[in-house]
């Protein structure tokens, strides 16, 4: 919510990547083919019987899209959206081919650059098609030069060979250096493998309007394969990725696109009916909507953000949801008078802080190439400032939840540990016990006695998330501006 991540020069990586991850997930779920279209044969699933294959024009379009995306100056999804608007003659199948190929390159950029001998977009696209997307050299023979065909055949025959560990993980060296001492090499390899695969499409059932069983029944009746998510009581996981923008369940507000891990944060906040709740960094409002639905549209949920654009994206979602307890408010900064007026009055405060977003690499693989250690250091300072600014809102006995979609300790427990040391009136709750109270049973923490919530793609099937549940002691006096510069 702090203004720092918003102020960026043109061409610099966005520093609020983590905050927008839910809505980028939603945009991904709302595009592609029509919701009621028959399942398509994935262009990358090469078989002798496959009728569809790219032509020269589509290959050149894919190379152009890869070239524009790989300069890493803007989020990949925005680059591709602009590219498709500039190339309206590309059909649905063509756009899917381009997007899937570009995202394959972003996921395995280090491996492909090693194979291709550098960052040349054409060689990267060709290597991705053969090595990652299952095309054989014969299918591409009419699209490439004889030397390229020979190179592709040699590459396919050579296999993977020995790879540096960071190349195996396809992570920047600095990320491996941060995570390997914490997780160990084997665990990091498993995590990286999971992050280098596309994420499933998860839905959150709006319990104010529907229940999960009825949603699953309607999807099944329409031939859309779906299952309950293993942990979130309101989650539905789709086997395919149909576009949902015209689906009746979406238009009625019965479902929203939201990763299961993000859904679990609402249960960690655990709002009760009639309470006062603040989503301090609301963004496009996915978590605020989940909180409002759990409260059955009672009480008040303040959705704060410094970005008018993101709050504008909340408006149509709020209209579909049917909730009347939501109060979106743009604030100038965490020191806005509208924030200070709520000091000591709020039962539950969620700080879903802007972060590196490295837990969302399944959906946003470009983030690992667009973030730097300097970005993370800057964000950790900002995260600490935001958390300290949100704390005075919490009433005695109330709960403060700090969350990120990062995997890095300096954005996670480092921020929380420093906050608790400076604020003895707050104590850390056991996040897994809080979820058990909601009848959500997660696998045992990898670190025995760990009181934080840590979600990983390889263990939980969610995006990577961190969260801490913190409680304010009863009987504490709260004064606006008394803490953290608020």
DRENKOLNU-991884 format. One line per 4 residues: number of its first residue (from 0); their letters; for each residue x, y, z of C-alpha. Coordinates in Angstrom, 3 decimals. Layout:
NUM) a) X,Y,Z | ...
// end
This chain:
0) xxxx) 0.000,0.000,0.000 | 2.918,2.348,0.570 | 3.641,4.822,-2.148 | 7.195,3.629,-2.709
4) xxxx) 6.422,0.723,-5.030 | 4.195,2.945,-7.157 | 6.899,5.449,-8.056 | 8.882,3.836,-10.824
8) xxxx) 10.554,5.227,-13.874 | 9.399,3.951,-17.207 | 11.156,0.704,-18.042 | 11.914,-0.296,-14.452
12) xxxx) 10.591,-3.554,-12.974 | 7.374,-3.172,-11.041 | 7.947,-3.470,-7.315 | 4.339,-4.285,-6.421
16) xxxx) 4.393,-7.575,-8.277 | 3.171,-9.619,-5.350 | 0.198,-7.392,-4.733 | -1.149,-7.775,-8.263
20) xxxx) -0.614,-11.533,-8.446 | -4.241,-12.414,-7.716 | -5.592,-10.128,-10.389 | -2.994,-11.266,-12.928
24) xxxx) -4.198,-14.794,-12.126 | -7.775,-13.648,-12.705 | -6.945,-12.073,-16.059 | -5.290,-15.325,-17.112
28) xxxx) -8.430,-17.248,-16.190 | -10.725,-14.928,-18.105 | -9.013,-15.204,-21.462 | -8.289,-18.003,-23.936
32) xxxx) -11.083,-20.013,-25.519 | -14.837,-19.710,-24.848 | -16.018,-21.396,-21.652 | -18.319,-23.782,-23.521
36) xxxx) -15.897,-24.701,-26.310 | -14.827,-28.334,-26.644 | -11.379,-29.119,-25.232 | -8.683,-28.095,-27.695
40) xxxx) -5.730,-30.232,-28.633 | -2.790,-28.406,-27.122 | -0.588,-27.137,-29.931 | 2.517,-28.298,-28.074
44) xxxx) 1.311,-31.910,-27.849 | 2.953,-33.092,-31.036 | 1.676,-36.331,-32.560 | 1.730,-37.795,-36.037
48) xxxx) -2.045,-37.340,-36.239 | -2.024,-33.701,-35.133 | -3.631,-31.647,-37.893 | -2.530,-28.260,-36.615
52) xxxx) 1.011,-26.936,-36.872 | 2.411,-23.406,-37.045 | 3.100,-21.676,-40.340 | 5.883,-19.262,-41.176
56) xxxx) 3.784,-16.203,-40.302 | 2.868,-17.593,-36.884 | 6.474,-18.587,-36.171 | 7.630,-15.068,-37.038
60) xxxx) 4.886,-13.588,-34.826 | 6.010,-15.807,-31.961 | 9.630,-14.692,-32.411 | 8.523,-11.038,-32.398
64) xxxx) 6.447,-11.559,-29.244 | 9.360,-13.324,-27.546 | 11.714,-10.512,-28.524 | 9.397,-7.879,-27.034
68) xxxx) 8.811,-9.883,-23.853 | 12.430,-10.835,-23.228 | 13.568,-7.253,-22.832 | 11.923,-7.663,-19.397
72) xxxx) 10.922,-4.015,-19.114 | 7.236,-4.751,-18.470 | 5.232,-7.678,-17.066 | 4.944,-10.460,-19.629
76) xxxx) 1.162,-10.622,-19.529 | 0.913,-6.922,-20.372 | 3.435,-7.204,-23.181 | 1.507,-10.077,-24.732
80) xxxx) -1.848,-8.329,-24.316 | -0.468,-5.309,-26.170 | 1.091,-7.570,-28.819 | -2.224,-9.318,-29.479
84) xxxx) -4.045,-5.988,-29.740 | -1.457,-4.909,-32.309 | -1.921,-8.179,-34.248 | -5.717,-8.648,-34.411
88) xxxx) -5.485,-11.217,-37.224 | -4.063,-13.813,-34.829 | -6.844,-16.247,-33.934 | -7.492,-17.903,-30.588
92) xxxx) -5.337,-20.928,-31.390 | -2.575,-18.702,-32.720 | -2.604,-16.541,-29.583 | -2.500,-19.635,-27.414
96) xxxx) 0.502,-20.921,-29.367 | 2.355,-17.610,-29.010 | 1.588,-17.233,-25.307 | 2.449,-20.814,-24.381
100) xxxx) 5.735,-20.633,-26.273 | 6.767,-17.295,-24.762 | 5.914,-18.487,-21.249 | 7.849,-21.718,-21.840
104) xxxx) 10.892,-19.610,-22.715 | 10.463,-17.461,-19.596 | 10.204,-20.543,-17.399 | 13.298,-22.247,-18.837
108) xxxx) 15.265,-19.236,-20.025 | 18.622,-20.340,-18.633 | 18.344,-23.838,-20.048 | 17.276,-22.577,-23.468
112) xxxx) 19.985,-19.915,-23.615 | 22.566,-22.587,-22.876 | 21.136,-24.791,-25.635 | 20.790,-21.910,-28.091
116) xxxx) 24.203,-20.477,-27.321 | 22.798,-17.120,-26.255 | 19.670,-14.961,-26.074 | 18.752,-14.848,-29.776
120) xxxx) 14.898,-14.894,-29.809 | 14.607,-17.038,-32.949 | 16.880,-19.764,-31.615 | 15.131,-19.618,-28.228
124) xxxx) 11.712,-20.099,-29.850 | 12.939,-23.003,-31.970 | 14.660,-24.634,-28.990 | 11.507,-24.208,-26.874
128) xxxx) 9.320,-25.819,-29.542 | 11.534,-28.884,-29.840 | 12.870,-29.277,-26.294 | 9.890,-28.135,-24.230
132) xxxx) 6.759,-28.166,-26.363 | 7.081,-31.553,-28.025 | 7.392,-30.601,-31.681 | 9.614,-32.818,-33.796
136) xxxx) 12.044,-31.481,-36.344 | 9.978,-32.788,-39.298 | 7.046,-30.588,-38.254 | 9.273,-27.523,-38.405
140) xxxx) 11.239,-28.495,-41.514 | 9.423,-26.105,-43.845 | 9.800,-23.217,-41.385 | 13.554,-23.281,-40.768
144) xxxx) 16.755,-23.121,-42.771 | 18.762,-26.318,-43.406 | 21.432,-25.290,-40.852 | 18.683,-24.661,-38.278
148) xxxx) 17.119,-28.047,-39.004 | 20.508,-29.716,-38.532 | 21.046,-27.837,-35.263 | 17.601,-28.827,-33.971
152) xxxx) 18.169,-32.486,-34.847 | 21.545,-32.436,-33.120 | 20.044,-30.725,-30.076 | 17.221,-33.276,-29.837
156) xxxx) 19.666,-36.184,-30.100 | 22.083,-34.736,-27.540 | 19.664,-34.832,-24.593 | 20.116,-32.651,-21.551
160) xxxx) 23.628,-33.527,-20.419 | 25.189,-32.120,-17.281 | 23.772,-28.809,-16.118 | 24.814,-26.353,-13.467
164) xxxx) 22.436,-26.516,-10.500 | 21.104,-22.994,-11.040 | 20.436,-23.855,-14.689 | 18.619,-27.024,-13.611
168) xxxx) 16.456,-24.889,-11.338 | 16.228,-22.141,-13.956 | 16.560,-19.507,-11.276 | 18.923,-16.546,-11.048
172) xxxx) 22.134,-17.277,-9.147 | 21.196,-14.827,-6.404 | 17.859,-16.583,-5.744 | 19.595,-19.971,-5.520
176) xxxx) 22.151,-18.452,-3.141 | 19.312,-17.190,-0.916 | 17.209,-20.366,-0.887 | 19.656,-23.291,-1.041
180) xxxx) 21.073,-22.774,2.481 | 17.520,-22.644,3.868 | 15.818,-25.427,1.929 | 18.711,-27.666,0.949
184) xxxx) 19.596,-28.644,-2.609 | 17.090,-31.484,-3.031 | 14.151,-29.499,-1.672 | 15.058,-26.482,-3.782
188) xxxx) 15.261,-28.673,-6.884 | 11.744,-30.011,-6.196 | 10.436,-26.505,-5.564 | 12.030,-25.160,-8.738
192) xxxx) 10.610,-28.013,-10.784 | 7.109,-27.193,-9.500 | 7.563,-23.470,-10.136 | 8.661,-24.173,-13.708
196) xxxx) 5.321,-25.800,-14.515 | 2.104,-23.921,-15.358 | -0.270,-23.376,-12.447 | -3.781,-24.837,-12.424
200) xxxx) -6.797,-22.551,-12.573 | -8.395,-22.195,-9.136 | -11.742,-20.601,-8.377 | -13.063,-19.280,-5.079
204) xxxx) -16.755,-19.860,-4.487 | -18.489,-16.730,-3.216 | -20.195,-18.252,-0.184 | -22.501,-15.250,0.071
208) xxxx) -24.140,-16.382,-3.176 | -23.383,-20.063,-3.658 | -21.849,-23.166,-2.127 | -19.066,-25.330,-3.479
212) xxxx) -21.172,-28.439,-4.103 | -23.661,-26.544,-6.265 | -20.849,-24.903,-8.241 | -19.176,-28.268,-8.842
216) xxxx) -22.500,-29.742,-9.952 | -23.107,-26.949,-12.464 | -19.591,-27.248,-13.864 | -19.977,-31.014,-14.217
220) xxxx) -23.314,-30.583,-15.996 | -21.576,-28.343,-18.525 | -18.735,-30.775,-19.106 | -16.115,-28.722,-17.260
224) xxxx) -13.925,-31.032,-15.177 | -13.378,-29.628,-11.678 | -12.536,-30.882,-8.201 | -12.557,-29.374,-4.692
228) xxxx) -9.233,-27.853,-3.692 | -7.568,-29.973,-0.996 | -7.309,-27.244,1.666 | -9.538,-24.232,1.037
232) xxxx) -13.187,-24.995,1.916 | -14.305,-22.595,-0.819 | -11.879,-23.594,-3.574 | -12.508,-25.319,-6.902
236) xxxx) -9.714,-26.469,-9.206 | -10.355,-26.779,-12.941 | -8.650,-29.469,-15.004 | -8.505,-27.198,-18.070
240) xxxx) -8.324,-23.434,-18.454 | -11.515,-22.281,-20.128 | -12.121,-18.558,-20.368 | -14.675,-17.578,-17.756
244) xxxx) -15.619,-14.022,-18.695 | -18.920,-15.139,-20.227 | -19.629,-18.072,-17.954 | -22.882,-17.671,-15.982
248) xxxx) -21.211,-18.602,-12.684 | -18.734,-15.768,-13.156 | -21.292,-13.247,-14.378 | -23.560,-14.086,-11.424
252) xxxx) -20.704,-13.507,-8.981 | -20.808,-17.076,-7.733 | -17.077,-17.592,-8.411 | -13.889,-15.557,-8.642
256) xxxx) -10.509,-16.631,-9.986 | -8.162,-16.953,-6.995 | -5.275,-19.274,-6.170 | -5.994,-21.639,-3.288
260) xxxx) -3.091,-20.246,-1.280 | -4.532,-16.757,-1.513 | -7.887,-18.122,-0.367 | -6.291,-19.580,2.762
264) xxxx) -5.168,-16.126,3.896 | -8.811,-15.179,4.492 | -9.122,-18.108,6.912 | -5.983,-16.948,8.709
268) xxxx) -7.556,-13.514,9.164 | -10.700,-15.380,10.310 | -13.149,-12.454,10.354 | -16.394,-12.839,12.238
272) xxxx) -19.771,-11.486,11.264 | -20.260,-7.865,12.198 | -16.571,-7.087,12.715 | -14.496,-4.196,11.385
276) xxxx) -11.803,-5.417,8.984 | -9.121,-3.630,6.960 | -7.324,-4.954,3.897 | -4.419,-2.518,4.103
280) xxxx) -2.953,-3.207,0.615 | -6.114,-4.278,-1.179 | -5.026,-3.909,-4.802 | -7.811,-5.224,-7.041
284) xxxx) -9.569,-6.619,-3.981 | -9.470,-10.400,-4.340 | -8.717,-11.039,-0.667 | -11.024,-8.254,0.521
288) xxxx) -13.881,-9.880,-1.393 | -13.074,-13.221,0.227 | -13.154,-11.598,3.675 | -16.455,-9.858,2.958
292) xxxx) -18.029,-13.112,1.824 | -16.871,-14.988,4.940 | -18.579,-12.234,6.975 | -21.784,-12.833,4.971
296) xxxx) -21.881,-9.162,3.954 | -22.092,-7.943,7.560 | -19.767,-5.561,9.388 | -17.373,-3.427,7.355
300) xxxx) -14.394,-4.297,5.179 | -12.193,-1.325,4.293 | -10.197,-1.952,1.112 | -7.316,0.542,1.160
304) xxxx) -4.874,1.135,-1.656 | -2.826,4.013,-3.032 | -3.616,3.040,-6.630 | -6.816,4.342,-8.166
308) xxxx) -6.283,1.993,-11.106 | -6.269,-1.130,-8.978 | -9.272,-0.035,-6.937 | -11.107,0.651,-10.192
312) xxxx) -10.544,-2.992,-11.097 | -12.314,-3.935,-7.854 | -15.556,-2.165,-8.814 | -16.955,-4.699,-11.312
316) xxxx) -15.872,-7.573,-9.069 | -17.661,-5.980,-6.120 | -20.801,-5.432,-8.197 | -20.867,-9.123,-9.174
320) xxxx) -20.239,-10.281,-5.616 | -23.440,-8.794,-4.196 | -21.580,-7.723,-1.049 | -22.714,-4.563,0.726
324) xxxx) -20.063,-4.494,3.464 | -17.137,-3.454,1.242 | -15.715,0.086,1.417 | -12.926,0.672,-1.136
328) xxxx) -10.909,3.795,-0.366 | -7.949,5.285,-2.150 | -5.455,6.700,0.326 | -2.501,8.975,-0.299
332) xxxx) -0.152,6.894,1.867 | -0.151,4.777,4.999 | -0.271,8.054,6.947 | -3.522,9.174,5.337
336) xxxx) -5.946,10.767,7.874 | -8.582,8.171,6.930 | -6.216,5.499,8.202 | -5.409,7.338,11.423
340) xxxx) -9.100,7.801,12.254 | -9.461,4.037,12.540 | -6.658,3.595,15.118 | -7.600,1.053,17.768
344) xxxx) -10.993,0.309,16.200 | -10.293,-2.600,13.848 | -10.838,-6.255,14.752 | -8.766,-7.726,11.915
348) xxxx) -6.119,-6.169,9.675 | -4.602,-7.894,6.658 | -1.305,-6.568,5.308 | -0.747,-8.356,2.020
352) xxxx) 2.443,-6.440,1.403 | 3.921,-5.591,-2.002 | 6.751,-8.033,-2.565 | 9.040,-9.662,-5.101
356) xxxx) 6.306,-12.124,-6.082 | 8.796,-14.993,-6.336 | 6.185,-17.411,-5.006 | 4.064,-16.844,-8.124
360) xxxx) 6.577,-17.949,-10.752 | 4.216,-20.620,-12.085 | 1.992,-17.784,-13.317 | 4.517,-14.960,-13.642
364) xxxx) 7.847,-16.541,-14.649 | 9.191,-13.203,-15.875 | 9.427,-11.984,-12.278 | 12.494,-14.084,-11.552
368) xxxx) 14.362,-12.279,-14.321 | 12.983,-8.821,-13.548 | 13.756,-8.672,-9.815 | 17.185,-8.003,-8.305
372) xxxx) 18.695,-8.263,-4.812 | 18.567,-4.466,-4.668 | 14.820,-4.543,-5.365 | 14.296,-7.038,-2.537
376) xxxx) 16.363,-4.974,-0.094 | 14.314,-1.904,-0.951 | 11.043,-3.791,-0.602 | 11.922,-5.291,2.777
380) xxxx) 12.366,-1.768,4.165 | 9.038,-0.772,2.702 | 7.321,-3.899,4.012 | 8.517,-3.129,7.524
384) xxxx) 7.191,0.420,7.212 | 3.790,-0.743,5.982 | 3.430,-3.328,8.746 | 4.334,-0.785,11.420
388) xxxx) 1.865,1.699,9.935 | -0.976,-0.837,9.935 | -0.420,-1.991,13.521 | -2.094,0.972,15.297
392) xxxx) -5.404,0.115,13.624 | -5.671,-3.159,15.550 | -7.822,-2.987,18.671 | -6.717,-4.776,21.870
396) xxxx) -7.362,-8.478,21.348 | -7.495,-7.975,17.572 | -5.518,-9.750,14.896 | -2.920,-8.524,12.412
400) xxxx) -1.973,-10.800,9.511 | 1.170,-10.063,7.498 | 1.458,-11.916,4.185 | 3.545,-12.006,1.027
404) xxxx) 3.779,-14.219,-2.032 | 7.552,-14.309,-1.640 | 9.863,-17.151,-0.648 | 12.673,-14.962,0.676
408) xxxx) 13.253,-14.684,4.434 | 14.133,-10.991,4.296 | 10.628,-10.261,3.012 | 8.965,-12.702,5.393
412) xxxx) 10.114,-13.759,8.856 | 12.789,-11.079,8.822 | 10.116,-8.370,8.657 | 7.890,-10.037,11.266
416) xxxx) 10.685,-10.786,13.732 | 11.874,-7.172,13.652 | 8.306,-5.932,14.082 | 7.667,-8.138,17.115
420) xxxx) 10.940,-7.043,18.713 | 9.859,-3.411,18.394 | 6.222,-4.007,19.423 | 6.047,-6.146,22.581
424) xxxx) 2.287,-5.592,22.812 | 1.898,-8.028,19.894 | 2.467,-11.783,20.026 | 2.846,-14.366,17.291
428) xxxx) 0.090,-16.961,16.947 | 0.589,-20.420,15.482 | -0.767,-20.024,11.953 | -1.319,-23.751,11.490
432) xxxx) -3.388,-23.880,14.690 | -5.470,-20.941,13.487 | -6.219,-22.831,10.272 | -6.992,-26.007,12.207
436) xxxx) -9.631,-24.022,14.098 | -11.217,-23.479,10.669 | -10.961,-27.250,10.009 | -8.126,-26.749,7.539
440) xxxx) -5.394,-29.332,8.064 | -2.133,-28.692,6.216 | 0.872,-31.018,6.027 | 3.196,-30.707,9.003
444) xxxx) 5.586,-27.751,8.655 | 8.972,-28.599,7.165 | 10.538,-26.822,10.151 | 9.271,-28.453,13.388
448) xxxx) 7.532,-25.897,15.591 | 7.336,-23.319,12.794 | 4.537,-20.885,13.717 | 4.410,-19.185,10.323
452) xxxx) 2.276,-20.253,7.387 | 4.465,-21.324,4.474 | 2.878,-22.618,1.283 | 4.893,-24.115,-1.572
456) xxxx) 3.884,-25.256,-5.068 | 5.584,-28.638,-4.698 | 4.112,-29.397,-1.259 | 0.678,-27.766,-1.302
460) xxxx) -0.037,-27.264,-5.003 | -0.547,-23.535,-4.418 | 1.491,-20.494,-5.234 | 4.258,-19.789,-2.738
464) xxxx) 2.951,-17.799,0.221 | 4.169,-16.681,3.624 | 1.935,-15.390,6.405 | 2.141,-14.570,10.087
468) xxxx) -0.865,-14.219,12.396 | -0.178,-11.679,15.147 | -2.443,-10.757,18.061 | -2.542,-7.532,20.048
472) xxxx) -2.614,-7.999,23.808 | -5.845,-7.179,25.613 | -5.948,-3.975,27.627 | -3.394,-2.100,25.508
476) xxxx) -4.099,1.572,24.884 | -3.870,2.543,21.265 | -3.100,6.013,20.000 | -3.062,7.143,16.418
480) xxxx) 0.479,7.863,15.327 | 1.951,6.107,18.361 | 3.777,3.485,16.346 | 5.756,3.001,13.206
484) xx) 5.432,6.577,12.076 | 1.690,6.199,11.436
// end
